[in-house]
Amino acid sequence: MIFRLKTSRQTQEIFEELERRTNYKPYTLVKHAIAWSLAEETSVEGFKSDSNGLDLNRQTITGDYEQYFKVMFEIIEGRFLTDEEFFPSYVKAHIDRGSKILLDMYNHAGSVDKYILHTLGEGDTV
């Protein structure tokens, strides 16, 4: 079983920029990236990116919720994923795709507070 993956260089750069701007650490940003990627509701099968970025631990990414992550990925893919497909391939693809979406969402919001409000959805109150 594989316990580590390396993000793309672009993902590393995005996470470094967002950490400077928000003080969110990669272990938080990675979950936001996965969430935004899943929100696209499209497959990441065949998604390609380099592996020259952050070295992340499986436990840091999924914690005690690995089975939930796997099921969500399987729903999007419309099929069962083997453990070897799920980690690192699909997890890495969702992180790398989602990091770009996350950066766009944050830039559009303009601040951490506005980003958080946006993630709650329009009309929601804090």
N, C-alpha and C positions, 0 to 999 in steps of 0.2 A: 504494500500500500504506500502511495506517495503522500508525503506530509508537507511538502513545500511547493510553491510555484513562484515564478518570476513574471511580473507584469511587463508590459511594453515600456520602452523608454519614455514614450509620450505620456503614458499613465503616471509614471514616476514624476515627470515634470508637472503634470496637472496637480497631482497630490501635493507636491512641494509648494506650488503656488497657492493652492487653497489652504494649506496649513499655515502659510505666512499670513494670509488674509483673514482666516477664521479661527485659528488656533485649534482646529479639528485635526486629530492625529490620523494617520493612515488606517488604523483599525476601525475608525468611525467612517472615514470617507469611503472605504471599500464597501461598506454595507449600503451607503447611499448610492454608490455607483451601480451595484447589483440591482437595487430597487428600481432605479431609473431605466436600466437596461430591460428588466422584466416588464416594466410599464409599456415598453414598445410593443409587447405581445407579438414579437416576430422571432423566428429562429436565429440562433447564432451559429448554426451548423455551417462549416466552411469559413467562419470568420478567421482571418489571419492577422497576426501581429508579431512583432519581435519579442524576445524574452530578455531584454537588456535593461530591465527596470528594477523595481523593488522586489526583494525576496520576502515573501509572506508565508507565514505558517498557517496550515490548514485550520488549526484550532482558533487562531486569531480571526480568521475570516468567518467561519461558521459557528464556532463555539458549541454550545449544547444543542443547536438547532440545525445541524447538518441534514437530518432527514427532511425537515421542512424546506430547506433550500433545494434539495434534490427533487422533491415532489413538485415544487413550483417550476423548476427547470423542465421536468418531464411534461408538465401540463403545456408549457409553451412549445416544447418540441413535438408534442403529440405522440410520444413513445417512451418506453422504458430506457433509462440510461444505465449502463454498467457503472460500477464504481470507478473504473479506469477512465471512462468517458467523462463522468461527472467531475472528478478531480484528477488532474488539473484542467483538462481541456475546456469544458463548458464553464467552469467557474472563472477561469482566466478570460475567456471570451466575453463573458458578461461584465467582468471588471473593466476590461479594456474598452469595450463599447460604451459602457455606462459612465466611465470617467469623462468622456467627451461631452456626453449629455449633461452630466453633473456640472461641469465647468460652464456650459451654456446656460443652464438654469440659474446658477449662482450669478453669472455676469448679468443676466437679464434682471434678476432681483435687485442686485446692487449692494446688498448688505446681508449679514447673517439673519437679522430679524425679519427682513422681507422674504428671504429664502425660506425660512421656517414657516412663515405665514402662507407662502405659496404652496408649500408641501401639504399644509392642512386643507387647502382647497378654498376656492372663493366662497365667501359667505360664512365660513367658519369663524368662530371667535376664539380668542385665547383667554 
